[in-house]
Amino acid sequence: MAGAVLFVVRGLPRFRSPGLFAEDGEIFLAGAHNDGLRALVDPYAGYLHAIPRLIAALFVQVPITAVPLAYLVATMVVHLVMMGPALSRRLEPLLPSPVLRAGLFASLCLLPALWEVYGNIANLIFAAGTAMTLLVLSTDPATRVGRGCELIALALMGLSGPLVVIFLPFFAWRWLRVSRTRHSLAVLGVVVTTSVVQLAVYLTSDRETLSAATPQLLARTAAERVGGGFLSGDRNIYAGTPNLTMTVLATVWITGVVLVTCWAIPRVAVGLWILFAVLLFAAVNAYGPAMVTWSFSLQRHVTTPMAIAVILLWLTIGSAKRAWPRILAAALLLAGASGVVHDFSPAPYPDRPDLGALERCVDAEQEVCRQPIFGPGWEVVIDPR
């Protein structure tokens, strides 16, 4: 309860000054008004986005002036649900104490570097990465209803963005870990099916990949954006003329997390660090040096890797056989206190225009209604024709 309350409290600045995030208005709000449910099968940026489009469709009858607040509330609820598997007894083999599972959940609720991801429907597809990581680690649900809900949730997350393709081999790993059960095979089938769909959409799109990944850039991204983001939040102290001391501390932190978790829980840690590396590699390959140019740049691609590091530290506290790895893991978690405090309340979006004129235009059933939002280049265009 404390974690959930704190997660909601983080949004108070955005509750006081709600605004539309970039794609929330230009893609999802406009798509819901212009195309209705047909928008569910409209790709954007080379992928399907089922969850954001379903939320936009749910609120299509809400006055447009109320949409920013509606999206904020809906996103908070869905984001909390996506972190919910951290509390489940399905993690008992790795994290047997319910107190520690509550601690993991609270840590995910307080994760730094969430300005871009927090409170908008567009980036729920990246919050889903945390949910899929937790489900990869979980045993099967004990009830038929639970098993059905997991399959539906994975189908929706799989049809929302590209991460499911990266997670596919790791759900195969889950199937092997849980004794090759029928349900985990069904889970794998859902992940395979949605991966094929997303790959087919991507390969028939005009999206291009920069292909700019190098080992050095990948290492910098891990240290500065994941380690540095956890220690310092979104303070811009690693780009440009970086703070040498903080850069060293960030590198030491991520290295320490890798070493202590691989020593204490190697069977799980090695697999999750491979997932961590693949997720970051995909982002670095797509965006190149932009990953390390600014603390706010492409935060969405840092969310799941940072969550993986936090999850592994809690698993070490709960599963390590000796005391020193548990103590070190706890110290590494506490080292993020400054980042948590600094990033506790993500600031409102820079441009929050009055949507009243857009609402009046739509109510008057005019042919084309336009409204600039969020910042330069972003605009809502509603034309139901």
Secondary structure by P-SEA (a helix, b strand, c coil): caaaaaaaaaacccccbbbbcccccccaaaaaaccccccccccccccccaaaaaaaaaaccccccaaaaaaaaaaaaaaaaaaccccccccccccccaaaaaaaaaaaaaccccccccccccaaaaaaaaaaaaaaaccccccaaaaaaaaaaaaaaaacccccccaaaaaaaaaaaacccaaaaaaaaaaaaaaaaaaaaaaaccccccccccaaaaaaaaccccccccccccccccccccaaaaaaaaaaaaaaaaaaaaacccaaaaaaaaaaaaaaaaaaaacccccccccccccccaaaaaaaaaaaaaaaacccccaaaaaaaaaaaacaaaaaaaacccccccccccaaaaaaaaaacccbbbbbcccccbbbbbbcc
